């Protein structure tokens, strides 16, 4: 994997983490406002996005580690 591909993975992981944080913040605002309709779904989606960002970050880290050997 080239260095540019690795940077792309890190950028994608960071973008997914920010997206997860934004969705979670939206869910938290709805929870505070007692608008419980979408809170569970949004919090599950935020968790899934954060998990995906961890997977992408781990793949980027592993490819960086393998390419340095």
PDB file of N, CA, C, O and CB in Angstrom:
ATOM      1  N   UNK A   1       0.854  -1.179   0.000  1.00  0.00           N
ATOM      2  CA  UNK A   1       0.000   0.000   0.000  1.00  0.00           C
ATOM      3  C   UNK A   1       0.892   1.232   0.000  1.00  0.00           C
ATOM      4  O   UNK A   1       1.873   1.303   0.741  1.00  0.00           O
ATOM      5  CB  UNK A   1      -0.967   0.003   1.226  1.00  0.00           C
ATOM      6  N   UNK A   2       0.548   2.185  -0.825  1.00  0.00           N
ATOM      7  CA  UNK A   2       1.373   3.385  -0.928  1.00  0.00           C
ATOM      8  C   UNK A   2       1.080   4.352   0.223  1.00  0.00           C
ATOM      9  O   UNK A   2       0.097   4.212   0.951  1.00  0.00           O
ATOM     10  CB  UNK A   2       1.136   4.080  -2.278  1.00  0.00           C
ATOM     11  N   UNK A   3       1.956   5.317   0.354  1.00  0.00           N
ATOM     12  CA  UNK A   3       1.804   6.328   1.411  1.00  0.00           C
ATOM     13  C   UNK A   3       0.529   7.147   1.219  1.00  0.00           C
ATOM     14  O   UNK A   3      -0.116   7.532   2.194  1.00  0.00           O
ATOM     15  CB  UNK A   3       3.025   7.262   1.437  1.00  0.00           C
ATOM     16  N   UNK A   4       0.164   7.415  -0.046  1.00  0.00           N
ATOM     17  CA  UNK A   4      -1.066   8.175  -0.320  1.00  0.00           C
ATOM     18  C   UNK A   4      -2.297   7.392   0.092  1.00  0.00           C
ATOM     19  O   UNK A   4      -3.245   7.965   0.629  1.00  0.00           O
ATOM     20  CB  UNK A   4      -1.156   8.538  -1.805  1.00  0.00           C
ATOM     21  N   UNK A   5      -2.297   6.079  -0.154  1.00  0.00           N
ATOM     22  CA  UNK A   5      -3.421   5.250   0.275  1.00  0.00           C
ATOM     23  C   UNK A   5      -3.555   5.257   1.793  1.00  0.00           C
ATOM     24  O   UNK A   5      -4.659   5.315   2.334  1.00  0.00           O
ATOM     25  CB  UNK A   5      -3.253   3.815  -0.234  1.00  0.00           C
ATOM     26  N   UNK A   6      -2.410   5.197   2.470  1.00  0.00           N
ATOM     27  CA  UNK A   6      -2.428   5.210   3.930  1.00  0.00           C
ATOM     28  C   UNK A   6      -2.980   6.534   4.450  1.00  0.00           C
ATOM     29  O   UNK A   6      -3.745   6.549   5.414  1.00  0.00           O
ATOM     30  CB  UNK A   6      -1.018   4.966   4.487  1.00  0.00           C
ATOM     31  N   UNK A   7      -2.600   7.637   3.823  1.00  0.00           N
ATOM     32  CA  UNK A   7      -3.143   8.941   4.236  1.00  0.00           C
ATOM     33  C   UNK A   7      -4.645   8.996   4.007  1.00  0.00           C
ATOM     34  O   UNK A   7      -5.381   9.592   4.793  1.00  0.00           O
ATOM     35  CB  UNK A   7      -2.451  10.088   3.472  1.00  0.00           C
ATOM     36  N   UNK A   8      -5.094   8.370   2.924  1.00  0.00           N
ATOM     37  CA  UNK A   8      -6.520   8.334   2.643  1.00  0.00           C
ATOM     38  C   UNK A   8      -7.268   7.568   3.737  1.00  0.00           C
ATOM     39  O   UNK A   8      -8.345   7.984   4.164  1.00  0.00           O
ATOM     40  CB  UNK A   8      -6.777   7.694   1.270  1.00  0.00           C
ATOM     41  N   UNK A   9      -6.697   6.455   4.188  1.00  0.00           N
ATOM     42  CA  UNK A   9      -7.311   5.697   5.279  1.00  0.00           C
ATOM     43  C   UNK A   9      -7.397   6.523   6.554  1.00  0.00           C
ATOM     44  O   UNK A   9      -8.428   6.532   7.227  1.00  0.00           O
ATOM     45  CB  UNK A   9      -6.526   4.418   5.543  1.00  0.00           C
ATOM     46  N   UNK A  10      -6.303   7.222   6.889  1.00  0.00           N
ATOM     47  CA  UNK A  10      -6.318   8.049   8.106  1.00  0.00           C
ATOM     48  C   UNK A  10      -7.341   9.172   7.996  1.00  0.00           C
ATOM     49  O   UNK A  10      -8.035   9.480   8.965  1.00  0.00           O
ATOM     50  CB  UNK A  10      -4.923   8.639   8.373  1.00  0.00           C
ATOM     51  N   UNK A  11      -7.439   9.788   6.813  1.00  0.00           N
ATOM     52  CA  UNK A  11      -8.426  10.851   6.610  1.00  0.00           C
ATOM     53  C   UNK A  11      -9.846  10.312   6.732  1.00  0.00           C
ATOM     54  O   UNK A  11     -10.712  10.956   7.326  1.00  0.00           O
ATOM     55  CB  UNK A  11      -8.231  11.508   5.240  1.00  0.00           C
ATOM     56  N   UNK A  12     -10.083   9.134   6.171  1.00  0.00           N
ATOM     57  CA  UNK A  12     -11.412   8.517   6.255  1.00  0.00           C
ATOM     58  C   UNK A  12     -11.751   8.177   7.703  1.00  0.00           C
ATOM     59  O   UNK A  12     -12.881   8.390   8.142  1.00  0.00           O
ATOM     60  CB  UNK A  12     -11.480   7.247   5.379  1.00  0.00           C
ATOM     61  N   UNK A  13     -10.783   7.650   8.445  1.00  0.00           N
ATOM     62  CA  UNK A  13     -11.027   7.318   9.851  1.00  0.00           C
ATOM     63  C   UNK A  13     -11.357   8.571  10.654  1.00  0.00           C
ATOM     64  O   UNK A  13     -12.260   8.552  11.491  1.00  0.00           O
ATOM     65  CB  UNK A  13      -9.804   6.608  10.457  1.00  0.00           C
ATOM     66  N   UNK A  14     -10.631   9.659  10.405  1.00  0.00           N
ATOM     67  CA  UNK A  14     -10.898  10.909  11.121  1.00  0.00           C
ATOM     68  C   UNK A  14     -12.266  11.468  10.749  1.00  0.00           C
ATOM     69  O   UNK A  14     -13.000  11.943  11.616  1.00  0.00           O
ATOM     70  CB  UNK A  14      -9.804  11.947  10.819  1.00  0.00           C
ATOM     71  N   UNK A  15     -12.613  11.414   9.466  1.00  0.00           N
ATOM     72  CA  UNK A  15     -13.919  11.920   9.031  1.00  0.00           C
ATOM     73  C   UNK A  15     -15.050  11.104   9.638  1.00  0.00           C
ATOM     74  O   UNK A  15     -16.064  11.666  10.052  1.00  0.00           O
ATOM     75  CB  UNK A  15     -14.022  11.899   7.500  1.00  0.00           C
ATOM     76  N   UNK A  16     -14.890   9.795   9.695  1.00  0.00           N
ATOM     77  CA  UNK A  16     -15.925   8.949  10.304  1.00  0.00           C
ATOM     78  C   UNK A  16     -16.060   9.235  11.801  1.00  0.00           C
ATOM     79  O   UNK A  16     -17.170   9.246  12.333  1.00  0.00           O
ATOM     80  CB  UNK A  16     -15.601   7.461  10.079  1.00  0.00           C
ATOM     81  N   UNK A  17     -14.942   9.463  12.473  1.00  0.00           N
ATOM     82  CA  UNK A  17     -14.998   9.781  13.906  1.00  0.00           C
ATOM     83  C   UNK A  17     -15.730  11.102  14.140  1.00  0.00           C
ATOM     84  O   UNK A  17     -16.516  11.221  15.079  1.00  0.00           O
ATOM     85  CB  UNK A  17     -13.573   9.852  14.501  1.00  0.00           C
ATOM     86  N   UNK A  18     -15.472  12.088  13.291  1.00  0.00           N
ATOM     87  CA  UNK A  18     -16.158  13.386  13.419  1.00  0.00           C
ATOM     88  C   UNK A  18     -17.644  13.225  13.120  1.00  0.00           C
ATOM     89  O   UNK A  18     -18.484  13.803  13.811  1.00  0.00           O
ATOM     90  CB  UNK A  18     -15.529  14.441  12.465  1.00  0.00           C
ATOM     91  N   UNK A  19     -17.972  12.441  12.092  1.00  0.00           N
ATOM     92  CA  UNK A  19     -19.382  12.189  11.777  1.00  0.00           C
ATOM     93  C   UNK A  19     -20.092  11.505  12.945  1.00  0.00           C
ATOM     94  O   UNK A  19     -21.211  11.875  13.301  1.00  0.00           O
ATOM     95  CB  UNK A  19     -19.500  11.325  10.509  1.00  0.00           C
ATOM     96  N   UNK A  20     -19.438  10.509  13.537  1.00  0.00           N
ATOM     97  CA  UNK A  20     -20.019   9.834  14.697  1.00  0.00           C
ATOM     98  C   UNK A  20     -20.243  10.781  15.859  1.00  0.00           C
ATOM     99  O   UNK A  20     -21.270  10.716  16.534  1.00  0.00           O
ATOM    100  CB  UNK A  20     -19.132   8.696  15.137  1.00  0.00           C
ATOM    101  N   UNK A  21     -19.275  11.663  16.092  1.00  0.00           N
ATOM    102  CA  UNK A  21     -19.420  12.643  17.179  1.00  0.00           C
ATOM    103  C   UNK A  21     -20.566  13.599  16.908  1.00  0.00           C
ATOM    104  O   UNK A  21     -21.310  13.955  17.822  1.00  0.00           O
ATOM    105  CB  UNK A  21     -18.123  13.431  17.369  1.00  0.00           C
ATOM    106  N   UNK A  22     -20.713  14.017  15.657  1.00  0.00           N
ATOM    107  CA  UNK A  22     -21.802  14.943  15.309  1.00  0.00           C
ATOM    108  C   UNK A  22     -23.166  14.274  15.470  1.00  0.00           C
ATOM    109  O   UNK A  22     -24.102  14.883  15.988  1.00  0.00           O
ATOM    110  CB  UNK A  22     -21.635  15.452  13.863  1.00  0.00           C
ATOM    111  N   UNK A  23     -23.276  13.037  15.030  1.00  0.00           N
ATOM    112  CA  UNK A  23     -24.554  12.318  15.172  1.00  0.00           C
ATOM    113  C   UNK A  23     -24.869  12.080  16.642  1.00  0.00           C
ATOM    114  O   UNK A  23     -26.018  12.217  17.061  1.00  0.00           O
ATOM    115  CB  UNK A  23     -24.514  10.970  14.412  1.00  0.00           C
ATOM    116  N   UNK A  24     -23.854  11.724  17.430  1.00  0.00           N
ATOM    117  CA  UNK A  24     -24.073  11.519  18.852  1.00  0.00           C
ATOM    118  C   UNK A  24     -24.488  12.811  19.540  1.00  0.00           C
ATOM    119  O   UNK A  24     -25.360  12.804  20.409  1.00  0.00           O
ATOM    120  CB  UNK A  24     -22.819  10.961  19.502  1.00  0.00           C
ATOM    121  N   UNK A  25     -23.862  13.929  19.150  1.00  0.00           N
ATOM    122  CA  UNK A  25     -24.241  15.223  19.725  1.00  0.00           C
ATOM    123  C   UNK A  25     -25.691  15.559  19.383  1.00  0.00           C
ATOM    124  O   UNK A  25     -26.418  16.091  20.221  1.00  0.00           O
ATOM    125  CB  UNK A  25     -23.303  16.338  19.219  1.00  0.00           C
ATOM    126  N   UNK A  26     -26.111  15.253  18.164  1.00  0.00           N
ATOM    127  CA  UNK A  26     -27.511  15.461  17.784  1.00  0.00           C
ATOM    128  C   UNK A  26     -28.454  14.603  18.603  1.00  0.00           C
ATOM    129  O   UNK A  26     -29.509  15.069  19.035  1.00  0.00           O
ATOM    130  CB  UNK A  26     -27.706  15.167  16.312  1.00  0.00           C
ATOM    131  N   UNK A  27     -28.077  13.348  18.818  1.00  0.00           N
ATOM    132  CA  UNK A  27     -28.898  12.457  19.640  1.00  0.00           C
ATOM    133  C   UNK A  27     -28.975  12.954  21.075  1.00  0.00           C
ATOM    134  O   UNK A  27     -30.027  12.882  21.711  1.00  0.00           O
ATOM    135  CB  UNK A  27     -28.340  11.033  19.608  1.00  0.00           C
ATOM    136  N   UNK A  28     -27.860  13.454  21.577  1.00  0.00           N
ATOM    137  CA  UNK A  28     -27.839  13.983  22.947  1.00  0.00           C
ATOM    138  C   UNK A  28     -28.729  15.211  23.073  1.00  0.00           C
ATOM    139  O   UNK A  28     -29.430  15.366  24.073  1.00  0.00           O
ATOM    140  CB  UNK A  28     -26.404  14.332  23.367  1.00  0.00           C
ATOM    141  N   UNK A  29     -28.710  16.085  22.074  1.00  0.00           N
ATOM    142  CA  UNK A  29     -29.580  17.263  22.104  1.00  0.00           C
ATOM    143  C   UNK A  29     -31.046  16.861  22.076  1.00  0.00           C
ATOM    144  O   UNK A  29     -31.864  17.452  22.781  1.00  0.00           O
ATOM    145  CB  UNK A  29     -29.270  18.190  20.925  1.00  0.00           C
ATOM    146  N   UNK A  30     -31.388  15.860  21.269  1.00  0.00           N
ATOM    147  CA  UNK A  30     -32.767  15.385  21.242  1.00  0.00           C
ATOM    148  C   UNK A  30     -33.166  14.763  22.575  1.00  0.00           C
ATOM    149  O   UNK A  30     -34.300  14.928  23.025  1.00  0.00           O
ATOM    150  CB  UNK A  30     -32.956  14.375  20.117  1.00  0.00           C
ATOM    151  N   UNK A  31     -32.235  14.049  23.206  1.00  0.00           N
ATOM    152  CA  UNK A  31     -32.518  13.436  24.507  1.00  0.00           C
ATOM    153  C   UNK A  31     -32.785  14.502  25.564  1.00  0.00           C
ATOM    154  O   UNK A  31     -33.714  14.381  26.364  1.00  0.00           O
ATOM    155  CB  UNK A  31     -31.349  12.541  24.945  1.00  0.00           C
ATOM    156  N   UNK A  32     -31.962  15.542  25.558  1.00  0.00           N
ATOM    157  CA  UNK A  32     -32.132  16.629  26.535  1.00  0.00           C
ATOM    158  C   UNK A  32     -33.457  17.357  26.304  1.00  0.00           C
ATOM    159  O   UNK A  32     -34.095  17.811  27.254  1.00  0.00           O
ATOM    160  CB  UNK A  32     -30.953  17.630  26.448  1.00  0.00           C
ATOM    161  N   UNK A  33     -33.862  17.463  25.044  1.00  0.00           N
ATOM    162  CA  UNK A  33     -35.111  18.149  24.712  1.00  0.00           C
ATOM    163  C   UNK A  33     -36.332  17.238  24.844  1.00  0.00           C
ATOM    164  O   UNK A  33     -37.438  17.640  24.484  1.00  0.00           O
ATOM    165  CB  UNK A  33     -35.037  18.699  23.302  1.00  0.00           C
ATOM    166  N   UNK A  34     -36.151  16.024  25.351  1.00  0.00           N
ATOM    167  CA  UNK A  34     -37.224  15.035  25.523  1.00  0.00           C
ATOM    168  C   UNK A  34     -37.895  14.649  24.210  1.00  0.00           C
ATOM    169  O   UNK A  34     -39.078  14.310  24.191  1.00  0.00           O
ATOM    170  CB  UNK A  34     -38.266  15.570  26.476  1.00  0.00           C
ATOM    171  N   UNK A  35     -37.145  14.699  23.115  1.00  0.00           N
ATOM    172  CA  UNK A  35     -37.627  14.220  21.815  1.00  0.00           C
ATOM    173  C   UNK A  35     -37.053  12.823  21.611  1.00  0.00           C
ATOM    174  O   UNK A  35     -36.053  12.657  20.911  1.00  0.00           O
ATOM    175  CB  UNK A  35     -37.209  15.196  20.634  1.00  0.00           C
ATOM    176  N   UNK A  36     -37.675  11.828  22.212  1.00  0.00           N
ATOM    177  CA  UNK A  36     -37.112  10.488  22.274  1.00  0.00           C
ATOM    178  C   UNK A  36     -37.327   9.660  21.006  1.00  0.00           C
ATOM    179  O   UNK A  36     -36.877   8.517  20.941  1.00  0.00           O
ATOM    180  CB  UNK A  36     -37.697   9.767  23.434  1.00  0.00           C
ATOM    181  N   UNK A  37     -38.003  10.211  20.001  1.00  0.00           N
ATOM    182  CA  UNK A  37     -38.366   9.438  18.819  1.00  0.00           C
ATOM    183  C   UNK A  37     -37.151   8.857  18.109  1.00  0.00           C
ATOM    184  O   UNK A  37     -37.147   7.680  17.749  1.00  0.00           O
ATOM    185  CB  UNK A  37     -39.149  10.300  17.862  1.00  0.00           C
ATOM    186  N   UNK A  38     -36.120   9.671  17.906  1.00  0.00           N
ATOM    187  CA  UNK A  38     -34.975   9.242  17.102  1.00  0.00           C
ATOM    188  C   UNK A  38     -33.715   8.981  17.912  1.00  0.00           C
ATOM    189  O   UNK A  38     -32.684   8.632  17.336  1.00  0.00           O
ATOM    190  CB  UNK A  38     -34.681  10.271  16.068  1.00  0.00           C
ATOM    191  N   UNK A  39     -33.765   9.137  19.221  1.00  0.00           N
ATOM    192  CA  UNK A  39     -32.555   9.074  20.042  1.00  0.00           C
ATOM    193  C   UNK A  39     -31.905   7.697  19.959  1.00  0.00           C
ATOM    194  O   UNK A  39     -30.692   7.605  19.771  1.00  0.00           O
ATOM    195  CB  UNK A  39     -32.881   9.413  21.500  1.00  0.00           C
ATOM    196  N   UNK A  40     -32.671   6.645  20.092  1.00  0.00           N
ATOM    197  CA  UNK A  40     -32.082   5.300  20.084  1.00  0.00           C
ATOM    198  C   UNK A  40     -31.446   4.979  18.733  1.00  0.00           C
ATOM    199  O   UNK A  40     -30.330   4.462  18.670  1.00  0.00           O
ATOM    200  CB  UNK A  40     -33.149   4.250  20.422  1.00  0.00           C
ATOM    201  N   UNK A  41     -32.153   5.284  17.670  1.00  0.00           N
ATOM    202  CA  UNK A  41     -31.606   5.016  16.345  1.00  0.00           C
ATOM    203  C   UNK A  41     -30.355   5.824  16.054  1.00  0.00           C
ATOM    204  O   UNK A  41     -29.388   5.298  15.502  1.00  0.00           O
ATOM    205  CB  UNK A  41     -32.640   5.301  15.297  1.00  0.00           C
ATOM    206  N   UNK A  42     -30.367   7.098  16.421  1.00  0.00           N
ATOM    207  CA  UNK A  42     -29.195   7.944  16.188  1.00  0.00           C
ATOM    208  C   UNK A  42     -28.000   7.499  17.025  1.00  0.00           C
ATOM    209  O   UNK A  42     -26.864   7.524  16.550  1.00  0.00           O
ATOM    210  CB  UNK A  42     -29.528   9.398  16.496  1.00  0.00           C
ATOM    211  N   UNK A  43     -28.248   7.097  18.253  1.00  0.00           N
ATOM    212  CA  UNK A  43     -27.132   6.663  19.092  1.00  0.00           C
ATOM    213  C   UNK A  43     -26.548   5.349  18.581  1.00  0.00           C
ATOM    214  O   UNK A  43     -25.335   5.147  18.650  1.00  0.00           O
ATOM    215  CB  UNK A  43     -27.586   6.508  20.552  1.00  0.00           C
ATOM    216  N   UNK A  44     -27.387   4.460  18.073  1.00  0.00           N
ATOM    217  CA  UNK A  44     -26.883   3.217  17.479  1.00  0.00           C
ATOM    218  C   UNK A  44     -26.078   3.516  16.214  1.00  0.00           C
ATOM    219  O   UNK A  44     -25.028   2.913  15.987  1.00  0.00           O
ATOM    220  CB  UNK A  44     -28.053   2.256  17.155  1.00  0.00           C
ATOM    221  N   UNK A  45     -26.564   4.437  15.399  1.00  0.00           N
ATOM    222  CA  UNK A  45     -25.851   4.822  14.187  1.00  0.00           C
ATOM    223  C   UNK A  45     -24.503   5.454  14.527  1.00  0.00           C
ATOM    224  O   UNK A  45     -23.495   5.167  13.881  1.00  0.00           O
ATOM    225  CB  UNK A  45     -26.697   5.792  13.354  1.00  0.00           C
ATOM    226  N   UNK A  46     -24.492   6.316  15.545  1.00  0.00           N
ATOM    227  CA  UNK A  46     -23.232   6.946  15.966  1.00  0.00           C
ATOM    228  C   UNK A  46     -22.236   5.885  16.425  1.00  0.00           C
ATOM    229  O   UNK A  46     -21.053   5.957  16.093  1.00  0.00           O
ATOM    230  CB  UNK A  46     -23.483   7.969  17.102  1.00  0.00           C
ATOM    231  N   UNK A  47     -22.708   4.914  17.178  1.00  0.00           N
ATOM    232  CA  UNK A  47     -21.827   3.830  17.619  1.00  0.00           C
ATOM    233  C   UNK A  47     -21.291   3.021  16.455  1.00  0.00           C
ATOM    234  O   UNK A  47     -20.122   2.636  16.452  1.00  0.00           O
ATOM    235  CB  UNK A  47     -22.558   2.916  18.575  1.00  0.00           C
ATOM    236  N   UNK A  48     -22.133   2.760  15.467  1.00  0.00           N
ATOM    237  CA  UNK A  48     -21.687   2.022  14.286  1.00  0.00           C
ATOM    238  C   UNK A  48     -20.641   2.810  13.503  1.00  0.00           C
ATOM    239  O   UNK A  48     -19.663   2.236  13.023  1.00  0.00           O
ATOM    240  CB  UNK A  48     -22.878   1.693  13.383  1.00  0.00           C
ATOM    241  N   UNK A  49     -20.839   4.112  13.370  1.00  0.00           N
ATOM    242  CA  UNK A  49     -19.878   4.951  12.651  1.00  0.00           C
ATOM    243  C   UNK A  49     -18.565   5.009  13.410  1.00  0.00           C
ATOM    244  O   UNK A  49     -17.500   4.945  12.795  1.00  0.00           O
ATOM    245  CB  UNK A  49     -20.437   6.370  12.442  1.00  0.00           C
ATOM    246  N   UNK A  50     -18.614   5.130  14.735  1.00  0.00           N
ATOM    247  CA  UNK A  50     -17.379   5.135  15.527  1.00  0.00           C
ATOM    248  C   UNK A  50     -16.654   3.798  15.399  1.00  0.00           C
ATOM    249  O   UNK A  50     -15.430   3.758  15.274  1.00  0.00           O
ATOM    250  CB  UNK A  50     -17.685   5.436  17.011  1.00  0.00           C
ATOM    251  N   UNK A  51     -17.409   2.711  15.430  1.00  0.00           N
ATOM    252  CA  UNK A  51     -16.794   1.395  15.248  1.00  0.00           C
ATOM    253  C   UNK A  51     -16.130   1.268  13.885  1.00  0.00           C
ATOM    254  O   UNK A  51     -15.029   0.728  13.774  1.00  0.00           O
ATOM    255  CB  UNK A  51     -17.836   0.298  15.418  1.00  0.00           C
ATOM    256  N   UNK A  52     -16.798   1.764  12.852  1.00  0.00           N
ATOM    257  CA  UNK A  52     -16.217   1.736  11.518  1.00  0.00           C
ATOM    258  C   UNK A  52     -14.956   2.594  11.442  1.00  0.00           C
ATOM    259  O   UNK A  52     -13.995   2.228  10.765  1.00  0.00           O
ATOM    260  CB  UNK A  52     -17.237   2.210  10.489  1.00  0.00           C
ATOM    261  N   UNK A  53     -14.957   3.727  12.132  1.00  0.00           N
ATOM    262  CA  UNK A  53     -13.758   4.563  12.129  1.00  0.00           C
ATOM    263  C   UNK A  53     -12.600   3.848  12.824  1.00  0.00           C
ATOM    264  O   UNK A  53     -11.448   3.999  12.416  1.00  0.00           O
ATOM    265  CB  UNK A  53     -14.042   5.912  12.816  1.00  0.00           C
ATOM    266  N   UNK A  54     -12.892   3.081  13.856  1.00  0.00           N
ATOM    267  CA  UNK A  54     -11.845   2.301  14.518  1.00  0.00           C
ATOM    268  C   UNK A  54     -11.290   1.225  13.599  1.00  0.00           C
ATOM    269  O   UNK A  54     -10.082   0.990  13.575  1.00  0.00           O
ATOM    270  CB  UNK A  54     -12.382   1.665  15.795  1.00  0.00           C
ATOM    271  N   UNK A  55     -12.168   0.565  12.840  1.00  0.00           N
ATOM    272  CA  UNK A  55     -11.728  -0.471  11.913  1.00  0.00           C
ATOM    273  C   UNK A  55     -10.851   0.126  10.811  1.00  0.00           C
ATOM    274  O   UNK A  55      -9.804  -0.429  10.475  1.00  0.00           O
ATOM    275  CB  UNK A  55     -12.941  -1.192  11.299  1.00  0.00           C
ATOM    276  N   UNK A  56     -11.278   1.249  10.255  1.00  0.00           N
ATOM    277  CA  UNK A  56     -10.492   1.906   9.201  1.00  0.00           C
ATOM    278  C   UNK A  56      -9.155   2.393   9.759  1.00  0.00           C
ATOM    279  O   UNK A  56      -8.120   2.251   9.108  1.00  0.00           O
ATOM    280  CB  UNK A  56     -11.282   3.093   8.590  1.00  0.00           C
ATOM    281  N   UNK A  57      -9.178   2.959  10.949  1.00  0.00           N
ATOM    282  CA  UNK A  57      -7.933   3.401  11.587  1.00  0.00           C
ATOM    283  C   UNK A  57      -6.990   2.239  11.881  1.00  0.00           C
ATOM    284  O   UNK A  57      -5.778   2.356  11.703  1.00  0.00           O
ATOM    285  CB  UNK A  57      -8.245   4.142  12.876  1.00  0.00           C
ATOM    286  N   UNK A  58      -7.548   1.124  12.328  1.00  0.00           N
ATOM    287  CA  UNK A  58      -6.725  -0.056  12.589  1.00  0.00           C
ATOM    288  C   UNK A  58      -6.121  -0.598  11.299  1.00  0.00           C
ATOM    289  O   UNK A  58      -4.966  -1.025  11.285  1.00  0.00           O
ATOM    290  CB  UNK A  58      -7.553  -1.143  13.279  1.00  0.00           C
ATOM    291  N   UNK A  59      -6.894  -0.582  10.218  1.00  0.00           N
ATOM    292  CA  UNK A  59      -6.367  -1.029   8.923  1.00  0.00           C
ATOM    293  C   UNK A  59      -5.247  -0.114   8.453  1.00  0.00           C
ATOM    294  O   UNK A  59      -4.245  -0.591   7.921  1.00  0.00           O
ATOM    295  CB  UNK A  59      -7.487  -1.078   7.869  1.00  0.00           C
ATOM    296  N   UNK A  60      -5.400   1.186   8.640  1.00  0.00           N
ATOM    297  CA  UNK A  60      -4.353   2.134   8.253  1.00  0.00           C
ATOM    298  C   UNK A  60      -3.104   1.932   9.100  1.00  0.00           C
ATOM    299  O   UNK A  60      -1.985   1.959   8.588  1.00  0.00           O
ATOM    300  CB  UNK A  60      -4.856   3.582   8.389  1.00  0.00           C
ATOM    301  N   UNK A  61      -3.301   1.732  10.376  1.00  0.00           N
ATOM    302  CA  UNK A  61      -2.163   1.520  11.269  1.00  0.00           C
ATOM    303  C   UNK A  61      -1.438   0.227  10.918  1.00  0.00           C
ATOM    304  O   UNK A  61      -0.208   0.187  10.890  1.00  0.00           O
ATOM    305  CB  UNK A  61      -2.624   1.489  12.734  1.00  0.00           C
ATOM    306  N   UNK A  62      -2.197  -0.821  10.653  1.00  0.00           N
ATOM    307  CA  UNK A  62      -1.590  -2.111  10.316  1.00  0.00           C
ATOM    308  C   UNK A  62      -0.830  -2.030   8.990  1.00  0.00           C
ATOM    309  O   UNK A  62       0.264  -2.582   8.870  1.00  0.00           O
ATOM    310  CB  UNK A  62      -2.667  -3.208  10.243  1.00  0.00           C
ATOM    311  N   UNK A  63      -1.401  -1.351   8.001  1.00  0.00           N
ATOM    312  CA  UNK A  63      -0.715  -1.243   6.715  1.00  0.00           C
ATOM    313  C   UNK A  63       0.551  -0.399   6.851  1.00  0.00           C
ATOM    314  O   UNK A  63       1.554  -0.664   6.188  1.00  0.00           O
ATOM    315  CB  UNK A  63      -1.652  -0.635   5.652  1.00  0.00           C
ATOM    316  N   UNK A  64       0.502   0.604   7.702  1.00  0.00           N
ATOM    317  CA  UNK A  64       1.703   1.415   7.943  1.00  0.00           C
ATOM    318  C   UNK A  64       2.764   0.581   8.628  1.00  0.00           C
ATOM    319  O   UNK A  64       3.949   0.668   8.306  1.00  0.00           O
ATOM    320  CB  UNK A  64       1.371   2.657   8.793  1.00  0.00           C
ATOM    321  N   UNK A  65       2.330  -0.219   9.570  1.00  0.00           N
ATOM    322  CA  UNK A  65       3.254  -1.069  10.310  1.00  0.00           C
ATOM    323  C   UNK A  65       3.873  -2.128   9.399  1.00  0.00           C
ATOM    324  O   UNK A  65       5.068  -2.409   9.496  1.00  0.00           O
ATOM    325  CB  UNK A  65       2.537  -1.736  11.488  1.00  0.00           C
ATOM    326  N   UNK A  66       3.068  -2.714   8.519  1.00  0.00           N
ATOM    327  CA  UNK A  66       3.576  -3.731   7.617  1.00  0.00           C
ATOM    328  C   UNK A  66       4.518  -3.143   6.572  1.00  0.00           C
ATOM    329  O   UNK A  66       5.500  -3.776   6.185  1.00  0.00           O
ATOM    330  CB  UNK A  66       2.428  -4.441   6.937  1.00  0.00           C
ATOM    331  N   UNK A  67       4.211  -1.924   6.116  1.00  0.00           N
ATOM    332  CA  UNK A  67       5.052  -1.314   5.078  1.00  0.00           C
ATOM    333  C   UNK A  67       6.393  -0.831   5.639  1.00  0.00           C
ATOM    334  O   UNK A  67       7.343  -0.644   4.879  1.00  0.00           O
ATOM    335  CB  UNK A  67       4.314  -0.143   4.426  1.00  0.00           C
ATOM    336  N   UNK A  68       6.481  -0.628   6.945  1.00  0.00           N
ATOM    337  CA  UNK A  68       7.734  -0.164   7.535  1.00  0.00           C
ATOM    338  C   UNK A  68       8.706  -1.306   7.797  1.00  0.00           C
ATOM    339  O   UNK A  68       9.881  -1.061   8.067  1.00  0.00           O
ATOM    340  CB  UNK A  68       7.457   0.576   8.825  1.00  0.00           C
ATOM    341  N   UNK A  69       8.238  -2.547   7.724  1.00  0.00           N
ATOM    342  CA  UNK A  69       9.119  -3.706   7.962  1.00  0.00           C
ATOM    343  C   UNK A  69      10.059  -3.952   6.820  1.00  0.00           C
ATOM    344  O   UNK A  69      10.859  -4.886   6.870  1.00  0.00           O
ATOM    345  CB  UNK A  69       8.307  -4.946   8.206  1.00  0.00           C
TER     346      UNK A  69
END
